[in-house]
Amino acid sequence: MNIRTLPHDMLDHVMEFMRPAFVQAAALCLRDTNHGPEVLLIQSLRRKHWIIPKGWPMKNRSLAEAAEIEAWEEAGVLGRIHPDPIGAFTYTKIKKSGLPVQCRPQVYRLDVSVCHDSYPEAARRTRKWVSLLEAAETVRNPQLAELLRNFS
């Protein structure tokens, strides 16, 4: 069995021992409803897993600002980003070259005030609003699920 054929959850465990994780920025996009808070999930481009908007650090931007930009580009939302991370999670990204790399997004709360239908990745991504509990049950990453379950 080579590294490319390992199941995704096993690959995450193997990668923990290989090298330090790359830092990323992620946005936990929240809105208030009559039924309580909802979180915005988007589908990843390749595997179509449900995730939160995330991406690489940006030159001359804080991680919080990068998370805010990712939320706009990937999910079409604008709002107030909180400057301090609420947590982090680790996952394995398979680069276009096939090389697996460990990533550790720092997660920043974004209180959504506007949700647009037209945004940079609208044609490439599906998005949905769900309760925090449903989000925790929907995402595949156990650390992200735990962060969603414990968010208050």
NUVEX-256633 format. One record per residue (C-alpha): residue number from 1; residue in one letter; chain; x, y, z. Coordinates in steps of 0.2 Angstrom, whole numbers, plus 5000, padded with zeros to 4 digits. Each point is the difference from the previous one (the first is absolute). Layout:
BEGIN
{n->NUM&res->A&chain->A&px->X&py->Y&pz->Z} $
...
END
This chain:
BEGIN
{n->1&res->M&chain->A&px->5000&py->5000&pz->5000} $
{n->2&res->N&chain->A&px->5007&py->5017&pz->4995} $
{n->3&res->I&chain->A&px->4996&py->5017&pz->5008} $
{n->4&res->R&chain->A&px->4988&py->5004&pz->4986} $
{n->5&res->T&chain->A&px->4989&py->4985&pz->5003} $
{n->6&res->L&chain->A&px->4998&py->5003&pz->5019} $
{n->7&res->P&chain->A&px->4982&py->5004&pz->5006} $
{n->8&res->H&chain->A&px->4999&py->5018&pz->5003} $
{n->9&res->D&chain->A&px->4998&py->4998&pz->5019} $
{n->10&res->M&chain->A&px->5015&py->4989&pz->5001} $
{n->11&res->L&chain->A&px->5010&py->5012&pz->4990} $
{n->12&res->D&chain->A&px->4997&py->5014&pz->5012} $
{n->13&res->H&chain->A&px->5007&py->4989&pz->5014} $
{n->14&res->V&chain->A&px->5016&py->4996&pz->4989} $
{n->15&res->M&chain->A&px->5002&py->5018&pz->4996} $
{n->16&res->E&chain->A&px->5001&py->5006&pz->5018} $
{n->17&res->F&chain->A&px->5017&py->4992&pz->5001} $
{n->18&res->M&chain->A&px->5008&py->5005&pz->4984} $
{n->19&res->R&chain->A&px->5002&py->5019&pz->5001} $
{n->20&res->P&chain->A&px->4993&py->5016&pz->5009} $
{n->21&res->A&chain->A&px->4983&py->5006&pz->4993} $
{n->22&res->F&chain->A&px->4998&py->5015&pz->4989} $
{n->23&res->V&chain->A&px->4990&py->5014&pz->5008} $
{n->24&res->Q&chain->A&px->4984&py->5005&pz->4991} $
{n->25&res->A&chain->A&px->4985&py->5012&pz->5004} $
{n->26&res->A&chain->A&px->4982&py->4994&pz->5002} $
{n->27&res->A&chain->A&px->4984&py->5009&pz->5003} $
{n->28&res->L&chain->A&px->4986&py->4994&pz->5011} $
{n->29&res->C&chain->A&px->4986&py->5009&pz->4991} $
{n->30&res->L&chain->A&px->4985&py->5003&pz->5012} $
{n->31&res->R&chain->A&px->4983&py->5008&pz->4999} $
{n->32&res->D&chain->A&px->4986&py->5001&pz->5013} $
{n->33&res->T&chain->A&px->4983&py->4993&pz->4996} $
{n->34&res->N&chain->A&px->4984&py->4997&pz->5010} $
{n->35&res->H&chain->A&px->5005&py->4982&pz->5003} $
{n->36&res->G&chain->A&px->5018&py->5005&pz->5006} $
{n->37&res->P&chain->A&px->5016&py->5003&pz->4992} $
{n->38&res->E&chain->A&px->5004&py->4992&pz->4983} $
{n->39&res->V&chain->A&px->5017&py->4997&pz->4992} $
{n->40&res->L&chain->A&px->5004&py->5000&pz->4981} $
{n->41&res->L&chain->A&px->5008&py->4985&pz->4993} $
{n->42&res->I&chain->A&px->5007&py->4999&pz->4982} $
{n->43&res->Q&chain->A&px->5005&py->4985&pz->4990} $
{n->44&res->S&chain->A&px->5019&py->4997&pz->4996} $
{n->45&res->L&chain->A&px->5004&py->5001&pz->4982} $
{n->46&res->R&chain->A&px->5008&py->4982&pz->4997} $
{n->47&res->R&chain->A&px->4992&py->4989&pz->5013} $
{n->48&res->K&chain->A&px->4983&py->5009&pz->5002} $
{n->49&res->H&chain->A&px->5002&py->4998&pz->5019} $
{n->50&res->W&chain->A&px->4991&py->5013&pz->5011} $
{n->51&res->I&chain->A&px->5012&py->5013&pz->5008} $
{n->52&res->I&chain->A&px->5002&py->5018&pz->5005} $
{n->53&res->P&chain->A&px->5008&py->5013&pz->4989} $
{n->54&res->K&chain->A&px->5019&py->4999&pz->5002} $
{n->55&res->G&chain->A&px->5016&py->5004&pz->4991} $
{n->56&res->W&chain->A&px->5018&py->5005&pz->5000} $
{n->57&res->P&chain->A&px->5007&py->5015&pz->5010} $
{n->58&res->M&chain->A&px->5001&py->5016&pz->4989} $
{n->59&res->K&chain->A&px->5014&py->5013&pz->4999} $
{n->60&res->N&chain->A&px->4997&py->5015&pz->5010} $
{n->61&res->R&chain->A&px->4984&py->4993&pz->5008} $
{n->62&res->S&chain->A&px->4997&py->4993&pz->5017} $
{n->63&res->L&chain->A&px->4994&py->4982&pz->5001} $
{n->64&res->A&chain->A&px->4983&py->5007&pz->5005} $
{n->65&res->E&chain->A&px->5000&py->5011&pz->4985} $
{n->66&res->A&chain->A&px->5004&py->4985&pz->4989} $
{n->67&res->A&chain->A&px->4986&py->4990&pz->5007} $
{n->68&res->E&chain->A&px->4988&py->5015&pz->4997} $
{n->69&res->I&chain->A&px->5006&py->5001&pz->4982} $
{n->70&res->E&chain->A&px->4998&py->4981&pz->4998} $
{n->71&res->A&chain->A&px->4982&py->5001&pz->5006} $
{n->72&res->W&chain->A&px->4996&py->5012&pz->4987} $
{n->73&res->E&chain->A&px->5009&py->4991&pz->4986} $
{n->74&res->E&chain->A&px->4994&py->4982&pz->5004} $
{n->75&res->A&chain->A&px->4983&py->5004&pz->5008} $
{n->76&res->G&chain->A&px->4994&py->5017&pz->4995} $
{n->77&res->V&chain->A&px->4998&py->5007&pz->5018} $
{n->78&res->L&chain->A&px->5005&py->5016&pz->5008} $
{n->79&res->G&chain->A&px->5000&py->5005&pz->5018} $
{n->80&res->R&chain->A&px->5010&py->5004&pz->5016} $
{n->81&res->I&chain->A&px->5015&py->4989&pz->5002} $
{n->82&res->H&chain->A&px->5007&py->4997&pz->5018} $
{n->83&res->P&chain->A&px->5019&py->5003&pz->5001} $
{n->84&res->D&chain->A&px->5004&py->4985&pz->5012} $
{n->85&res->P&chain->A&px->4998&py->4982&pz->4994} $
{n->86&res->I&chain->A&px->4987&py->4989&pz->5009} $
{n->87&res->G&chain->A&px->5009&py->4984&pz->4996} $
{n->88&res->A&chain->A&px->5009&py->4990&pz->4987} $
{n->89&res->F&chain->A&px->5000&py->4983&pz->4991} $
{n->90&res->T&chain->A&px->5012&py->4990&pz->4990} $
{n->91&res->Y&chain->A&px->4996&py->4991&pz->4984} $
{n->92&res->T&chain->A&px->5010&py->4993&pz->4985} $
{n->93&res->K&chain->A&px->4999&py->5009&pz->4983} $
{n->94&res->I&chain->A&px->5005&py->4990&pz->4985} $
{n->95&res->K&chain->A&px->5009&py->5013&pz->4989} $
{n->96&res->K&chain->A&px->4999&py->5000&pz->4981} $
{n->97&res->S&chain->A&px->5016&py->4990&pz->4999} $
{n->98&res->G&chain->A&px->4993&py->4986&pz->5010} $
{n->99&res->L&chain->A&px->5010&py->5005&pz->5015} $
{n->100&res->P&chain->A&px->4991&py->5000&pz->5017} $
{n->101&res->V&chain->A&px->5003&py->5014&pz->5012} $
{n->102&res->Q&chain->A&px->4994&py->5003&pz->5017} $
{n->103&res->C&chain->A&px->4990&py->5017&pz->5002} $
{n->104&res->R&chain->A&px->4994&py->5008&pz->5017} $
{n->105&res->P&chain->A&px->4987&py->5014&pz->4997} $
{n->106&res->Q&chain->A&px->4998&py->5012&pz->5014} $
{n->107&res->V&chain->A&px->4981&py->5003&pz->5001} $
{n->108&res->Y&chain->A&px->4993&py->5018&pz->5002} $
{n->109&res->R&chain->A&px->4982&py->5004&pz->5003} $
{n->110&res->L&chain->A&px->4992&py->5010&pz->4987} $
{n->111&res->D&chain->A&px->4983&py->5008&pz->5005} $
{n->112&res->V&chain->A&px->4991&py->5000&pz->4983} $
{n->113&res->S&chain->A&px->4990&py->5016&pz->4995} $
{n->114&res->V&chain->A&px->4998&py->4997&pz->4981} $
{n->115&res->C&chain->A&px->4999&py->4985&pz->4990} $
{n->116&res->H&chain->A&px->5002&py->5002&pz->4981} $
{n->117&res->D&chain->A&px->4995&py->4988&pz->4986} $
{n->118&res->S&chain->A&px->5014&py->5007&pz->4988} $
{n->119&res->Y&chain->A&px->5018&py->4998&pz->5007} $
{n->120&res->P&chain->A&px->5016&py->4993&pz->4993} $
{n->121&res->E&chain->A&px->4998&py->4982&pz->5002} $
{n->122&res->A&chain->A&px->4981&py->4999&pz->4999} $
{n->123&res->A&chain->A&px->5000&py->4989&pz->4984} $
{n->124&res->R&chain->A&px->5012&py->4988&pz->5008} $
{n->125&res->R&chain->A&px->4993&py->4997&pz->5018} $
{n->126&res->T&chain->A&px->4984&py->4995&pz->5008} $
{n->127&res->R&chain->A&px->4996&py->5008&pz->5017} $
{n->128&res->K&chain->A&px->4987&py->4997&pz->5013} $
{n->129&res->W&chain->A&px->4995&py->5008&pz->5017} $
{n->130&res->V&chain->A&px->4998&py->4987&pz->5014} $
{n->131&res->S&chain->A&px->4999&py->5000&pz->5019} $
{n->132&res->L&chain->A&px->5017&py->4997&pz->5010} $
{n->133&res->L&chain->A&px->4994&py->4983&pz->5004} $
{n->134&res->E&chain->A&px->4996&py->4995&pz->4982} $
{n->135&res->A&chain->A&px->5017&py->5008&pz->4995} $
{n->136&res->A&chain->A&px->5009&py->4989&pz->5012} $
{n->137&res->E&chain->A&px->4991&py->4985&pz->4994} $
{n->138&res->T&chain->A&px->5003&py->5004&pz->4982} $
{n->139&res->V&chain->A&px->5019&py->5004&pz->4999} $
{n->140&res->R&chain->A&px->5012&py->4986&pz->4998} $
{n->141&res->N&chain->A&px->5014&py->5007&pz->5010} $
{n->142&res->P&chain->A&px->4999&py->4995&pz->5018} $
{n->143&res->Q&chain->A&px->5009&py->5015&pz->5007} $
{n->144&res->L&chain->A&px->4989&py->5012&pz->4990} $
{n->145&res->A&chain->A&px->4985&py->4990&pz->5006} $
{n->146&res->E&chain->A&px->5006&py->5002&pz->5018} $
{n->147&res->L&chain->A&px->5003&py->5019&pz->4998} $
{n->148&res->L&chain->A&px->4982&py->5002&pz->4993} $
{n->149&res->R&chain->A&px->4992&py->4989&pz->5015} $
{n->150&res->N&chain->A&px->5010&py->5010&pz->5013} $
{n->151&res->F&chain->A&px->4996&py->5018&pz->4992} $
{n->152&res->S&chain->A&px->4990&py->5011&pz->5011} $
END
